[in-house]
Amino acid sequence: MPASDSISALQNQAHAIRITTAFGRRYELAQRWRGLLIGMALALPLVGSVLVFVDSDLAVAVGAIAGTWSVLGRFGVGVVESDLRRDGARAQECFDCLLFKMNWNPAIAGLKPAPEEIHDWAGKRGSDDRHDWYPDTSAAIWPMDVLICQRASIVWGRRNHGRYAYIAAGLAAVLFLLTAVVGILADLTLSEYLVRLGLPALPAFLVASDFYSQHREQALLKSQLEHAAEEAWQQAIAGEVPISIDRCRELQDTIFESRAKGVPIPKWYYKFRLHRDEPAMREAAATKIRELPAALLRDM
């Protein structure tokens, strides 16, 4: 059984679980706003593709609406989504600071959410409460256990962002082929295609392009973080001296910024991959613990 002060034990206490619910639901709200952006971006080219056979004037009107939405959606919806995502990142930072016994860094994360905010963001607890967020690191001394958990979070994100970037690229390719096929079937000239189909599809192309670049950037950033975590790990086990909590704090600052500014993985994709990613994360953590010399293991 994990020691009562270990990350493995602390993360399953009622207060900690409530924080996971808070940041989970804040991220979910952000994704709903993003879903609005995606839904409109996909609906407009589909409507335009139908109207091109029915009423060419309406198809042009849809194109004008799409052009307006491509601006309003990116700046209006995008701002709301960004604020919600940062709230989620701040709540998750509360969770990590609690578990890792780490000081809050206001210079990076800003004002720490008040308990009342965590309560409001969590709402009524239910089926989305998450236990065992991090792998079992109770065998490692502090803060080596912190580094294992940070690495687990980084690698999980790197793998998922890298995969999802290609899904976004595939979506853009399918959309282009769809509009091209419709244009050929409707016997449109290039200029007619651009006005009646290209313009309505513009928001979808922009969204898909943003998704690809943002998820790709997140994957690259997390690759760099993974390298930094691995370098710190190797130095610690070679010298049989635990990494300093200050170095973990530096790593945490970049983790926070990637959560607050980066695009999140959609919940449906997270759940789709969970049964494969979670066992991989836990096995990787167990492998890391087996690498530890006796001096960096807890007295069990």
C-alpha positions in Angstrom: 0.0 0.0 0.0 1.4 3.4 -1.0 2.7 5.7 1.8 0.1 8.3 2.9 2.3 11.2 1.7 3.1 9.7 -1.7 1.7 11.0 -5.0 -0.1 7.8 -5.5 -2.0 8.2 -2.2 -2.5 12.0 -2.3 -4.0 12.0 -5.8 -7.0 9.8 -4.7 -8.0 12.0 -1.7 -11.3 13.7 -2.1 -9.9 17.2 -2.4 -7.5 16.2 -5.2 -10.2 14.3 -7.1 -12.4 17.4 -7.0 -9.6 19.4 -8.6 -9.2 16.8 -11.4 -13.0 17.2 -12.0 -12.6 21.0 -12.0 -9.9 21.1 -14.7 -11.5 18.3 -16.6 -14.8 20.2 -16.9 -13.0 23.5 -17.7 -11.2 21.8 -20.6 -14.4 20.2 -21.7 -16.2 23.6 -21.8 -13.3 24.9 -23.9 -13.7 22.0 -26.3 -17.4 22.7 -26.6 -16.6 26.2 -27.9 -14.0 24.7 -30.2 -16.7 22.2 -31.3 -18.9 25.2 -32.3 -16.0 26.5 -34.4 -15.5 23.1 -36.0 -19.2 22.5 -36.6 -19.8 25.7 -38.4 -16.6 25.3 -40.4 -17.7 21.8 -41.6 -21.4 22.8 -42.1 -20.8 25.7 -44.4 -18.9 23.8 -47.1 -21.5 20.9 -46.9 -24.4 23.4 -47.4 -22.5 25.1 -50.2 -21.9 21.8 -51.9 -25.7 21.1 -51.9 -26.7 24.6 -52.9 -24.4 24.6 -55.9 -26.8 22.2 -57.5 -30.0 24.0 -56.3 -29.4 27.7 -56.2 -26.1 29.3 -57.3 -27.1 32.7 -55.7 -27.6 31.0 -52.3 -24.3 29.2 -52.7 -22.6 32.6 -53.2 -24.4 33.9 -50.1 -23.1 30.9 -48.1 -19.6 31.8 -49.3 -20.0 35.3 -47.9 -21.3 34.0 -44.6 -18.3 31.6 -44.5 -15.9 34.5 -45.0 -17.4 36.4 -42.2 -17.4 33.4 -39.9 -13.8 32.6 -40.6 -13.0 36.0 -39.0 -15.6 36.1 -36.2 -15.2 32.5 -35.3 -11.4 32.6 -35.0 -11.3 35.8 -32.9 -14.6 35.6 -30.9 -15.0 31.9 -30.2 -11.2 31.6 -30.0 -10.9 34.1 -27.1 -13.6 32.4 -25.0 -12.0 29.0 -25.6 -8.6 30.3 -24.7 -9.8 31.7 -21.4 -11.5 28.5 -20.4 -8.4 26.5 -21.4 -6.2 28.7 -19.2 -8.6 28.2 -16.3 -8.3 24.4 -16.8 -4.5 24.7 -16.9 -4.5 26.8 -13.6 -6.7 24.2 -11.9 -4.4 21.4 -13.1 -1.4 23.3 -11.8 -3.2 23.4 -8.4 -3.4 19.6 -8.6 0.2 19.1 -9.6 1.5 21.6 -6.9 -0.5 19.7 -4.3 0.8 16.3 -5.3 4.3 17.3 -6.0 4.7 19.4 -2.9 5.8 22.3 -5.1 5.3 26.0 -4.7 2.9 27.9 -7.0 4.7 30.2 -9.5 2.6 33.3 -10.0 5.0 34.7 -12.5 4.1 31.9 -14.9 0.6 30.8 -13.8 -0.8 34.1 -12.5 -3.2 34.1 -9.6 -3.9 30.8 -8.0 -7.6 29.8 -8.3 -9.5 30.3 -5.1 -11.2 27.2 -3.5 -14.5 28.7 -4.4 -13.5 28.7 -8.1 -12.4 25.1 -7.9 -15.7 24.3 -6.3 -17.7 26.1 -9.0 -15.6 24.7 -11.9 -16.0 21.1 -10.6 -19.8 21.5 -10.2 -21.6 18.3 -9.2 -19.2 15.4 -9.0 -20.1 12.4 -11.1 -18.9 9.7 -13.5 -16.0 11.9 -14.8 -14.2 11.9 -11.5 -10.8 10.5 -12.1 -8.8 8.3 -9.8 -5.1 7.3 -10.2 -4.4 10.2 -12.5 -0.6 9.5 -12.3 1.1 6.1 -12.3 2.2 4.5 -9.0 5.5 6.1 -8.1 5.4 5.3 -4.3 8.7 3.3 -4.5 10.7 6.4 -5.5 11.9 9.1 -3.1 10.8 12.7 -3.5 11.3 14.4 -5.9 12.3 11.5 -8.2 8.6 10.5 -8.1 7.7 14.0 -9.3 10.0 13.7 -12.3 8.5 10.3 -13.2 5.0 11.8 -13.1 6.0 14.9 -15.1 7.6 12.6 -17.7 4.5 10.5 -17.9 2.4 13.6 -18.6 4.8 14.9 -21.2 5.1 11.7 -23.1 1.3 11.1 -23.0 0.8 14.5 -24.6 3.6 14.2 -27.1 2.2 10.9 -28.5 -1.4 12.1 -28.7 -0.7 15.5 -30.2 1.6 13.9 -32.8 -1.1 11.4 -33.8 -3.9 14.0 -33.9 -1.9 16.4 -36.1 -2.2 13.8 -38.9 -5.9 13.4 -38.3 -6.3 17.2 -38.9 -4.2 17.0 -42.0 -6.3 14.1 -43.3 -9.5 16.0 -42.6 -8.2 18.9 -44.7 -7.3 16.5 -47.6 -10.7 14.8 -47.5 -12.5 18.2 -47.5 -10.5 19.4 -50.5 -11.3 16.2 -52.4 -15.0 16.5 -51.6 -15.2 20.0 -52.9 -13.2 19.1 -56.0 -15.5 16.2 -56.8 -18.6 18.4 -56.3 -17.1 21.1 -58.5 -16.3 18.5 -61.3 -19.8 17.0 -61.1 -21.4 20.5 -61.2 -19.2 21.4 -64.2 -17.9 24.6 -62.5 -15.2 26.8 -63.9 -12.3 27.6 -61.6 -13.7 31.0 -60.7 -17.1 29.5 -60.0 -15.5 26.8 -57.9 -13.6 29.3 -55.8 -16.8 31.5 -55.1 -19.4 28.7 -54.6 -17.3 26.0 -53.0 -13.8 27.3 -52.1 -15.1 30.3 -50.1 -17.6 28.2 -48.0 -14.9 25.7 -47.3 -12.4 28.4 -46.2 -13.3 28.2 -42.5 -12.9 24.4 -42.5 -9.5 24.7 -44.3 -8.4 27.3 -41.8 -9.5 25.2 -38.8 -7.8 22.1 -40.1 -4.7 24.0 -40.9 -4.6 25.5 -37.4 -5.3 22.1 -35.9 -2.4 20.5 -37.7 0.1 23.3 -36.9 -1.0 23.7 -33.3 -0.9 19.9 -32.5 2.4 19.6 -34.4 3.9 22.4 -32.4 2.6 20.8 -29.1 4.2 17.5 -30.1 7.5 19.2 -30.9 7.5 21.2 -27.6 6.7 18.0 -25.6 9.5 16.2 -27.4 11.9 18.9 -26.1 10.4 18.6 -22.6 10.8 14.8 -22.7 14.4 15.2 -23.7 15.0 17.7 -20.7 13.2 15.3 -18.3 15.3 12.3 -19.5 18.5 14.3 -19.2 17.7 15.2 -15.6 16.7 11.6 -14.9 20.0 10.2 -16.2 22.1 12.7 -14.3 20.2 11.8 -11.1 20.6 8.0 -11.4 24.2 8.3 -12.5 25.2 10.4 -9.4 22.6 8.6 -7.2 21.5 12.1 -6.0 17.9 13.1 -6.3 17.0 15.8 -8.8 16.3 19.2 -7.1 12.7 20.3 -6.7 13.9 23.6 -8.3 14.7 21.8 -11.5 11.3 20.1 -11.4 9.7 23.5 -10.9 11.4 24.8 -14.1 10.1 21.8 -16.0 6.6 22.4 -14.5 6.6 26.0 -15.7 7.0 24.9 -19.3 4.4 22.1 -18.8 1.9 24.7 -17.5 2.5 27.0 -20.5 2.0 24.2 -22.9 -1.3 23.4 -21.3 -2.5 27.0 -21.1 -1.5 28.1 -24.6 -1.6 24.8 -26.5 -4.7 23.2 -28.1 -6.1 20.3 -26.1 -6.7 16.8 -27.3 -10.5 16.3 -28.0 -12.2 14.3 -25.3 -13.5 11.7 -27.7 -10.0 11.0 -28.9 -8.6 10.9 -25.3 -11.2 8.3 -24.4 -10.6 6.3 -27.6 -6.9 6.1 -26.8 -7.2 5.7 -23.0 -7.3 1.9 -22.9 -4.0 1.8 -24.8 -2.2 4.9 -23.5 -2.8 4.3 -19.8 -1.2 0.8 -19.6 1.7 2.1 -21.6 2.2 5.0 -19.2 2.1 2.8 -16.1 4.5 0.2 -17.6 6.9 3.0 -18.5 6.8 4.4 -14.9 7.5 0.9 -13.6 10.4 0.6 -15.9 11.8 3.9 -14.7 11.5 2.8 -11.1 13.4 -0.4 -11.9 16.2 1.9 -13.1 16.6 3.6 -9.8 19.6 2.7 -7.6 18.8 1.8 -4.0 19.8 5.3 -2.8 16.8 6.8 -4.7 14.2 4.2 -3.5 12.0 4.6 -0.4 12.6 2.4 2.5 9.5 0.2 2.2 
